[in-house]
C-alpha cells in the first residue's frame, strides 16, 4: 500500500489528521513481538517522520505525555516499599 504513489500522496496531503490518529498504534507496534508487524510499524513511522519532523515530534511528545498520565492514574498510591 505504501508503495502506491497515489496512497502516499493522499497520506501526505492529510498527514496533519492521520498521524495523530495512528501514532499511538504505530509506537506500540514498533515494539511488537512479530517481526513483520515491528518492521512495518517502523517503516511507516520513518515515512511520517520524513514527511514532517515537527508534526512527528509533537505527536511523540503527546504520546509520551498520555502514557505518563495513564501510568499516574493506574498507580495513584505511592509504593509502600
URRAGI-V856411 format. One record per residue. RES is the residue in one letter. SS is DSSP state (H for helix, E for strand, L for the rest). PHI is phi as a letter, one per 30 degrees, with the letter a starting at -180 (none if undefined). NEAR is the number of other ideal C-beta (glycine too) atoms within 8 Angstrom. Layout:
res=RES ss=SS phi=PHI near=NEAR
res=RES ss=SS phi=PHI near=NEAR
This chain:
res=X ss=L phi=none near=4
res=X ss=L phi=d near=8
res=X ss=L phi=d near=3
res=X ss=L phi=d near=7
res=X ss=H phi=d near=5
res=X ss=H phi=d near=6
res=X ss=H phi=d near=9
res=X ss=H phi=e near=10
res=X ss=H phi=d near=8
res=X ss=H phi=d near=8
res=X ss=H phi=d near=10
res=X ss=H phi=d near=8
res=X ss=H phi=d near=6
res=X ss=L phi=c near=8
res=X ss=H phi=d near=12
res=X ss=H phi=d near=7
res=X ss=H phi=c near=7
res=X ss=H phi=d near=9
res=X ss=H phi=e near=13
res=X ss=H phi=d near=9
res=X ss=H phi=d near=6
res=X ss=H phi=c near=9
res=X ss=H phi=e near=13
res=X ss=H phi=e near=8
res=X ss=H phi=d near=8
res=X ss=H phi=d near=12
res=X ss=H phi=d near=12
res=X ss=H phi=d near=8
res=X ss=H phi=d near=11
res=X ss=L phi=d near=10
res=X ss=L phi=c near=6
res=X ss=L phi=d near=9
res=X ss=L phi=d near=3
res=X ss=L phi=d near=6
res=X ss=H phi=d near=5
res=X ss=H phi=d near=6
res=X ss=H phi=d near=9
res=X ss=H phi=e near=13
res=X ss=H phi=d near=8
res=X ss=H phi=d near=9
res=X ss=H phi=d near=14
res=X ss=H phi=d near=9
res=X ss=H phi=d near=9
res=X ss=H phi=d near=11
res=X ss=H phi=d near=12
res=X ss=H phi=d near=8
res=X ss=H phi=d near=10
res=X ss=H phi=d near=14
res=X ss=H phi=d near=9
res=X ss=H phi=d near=6
res=X ss=H phi=d near=10
res=X ss=L phi=a near=9
res=X ss=H phi=d near=7
res=X ss=H phi=d near=6
res=X ss=H phi=d near=12
res=X ss=H phi=d near=13
res=X ss=H phi=d near=8
res=X ss=H phi=d near=8
res=X ss=H phi=d near=11
res=X ss=H phi=d near=10
res=X ss=H phi=d near=8
res=X ss=H phi=d near=10
res=X ss=H phi=d near=11
res=X ss=H phi=d near=8
res=X ss=H phi=d near=8
res=X ss=H phi=d near=9
res=X ss=H phi=d near=8
res=X ss=H phi=d near=8
res=X ss=H phi=d near=8
res=X ss=H phi=d near=8
res=X ss=H phi=d near=8
res=X ss=H phi=d near=8
res=X ss=H phi=d near=7
res=X ss=H phi=d near=6
res=X ss=L phi=b near=6
res=X ss=L phi=d near=5
res=X ss=L phi=c near=4
res=X ss=L phi=d near=3
res=X ss=L phi=d near=4
res=X ss=L phi=d near=3
res=X ss=L phi=d near=2
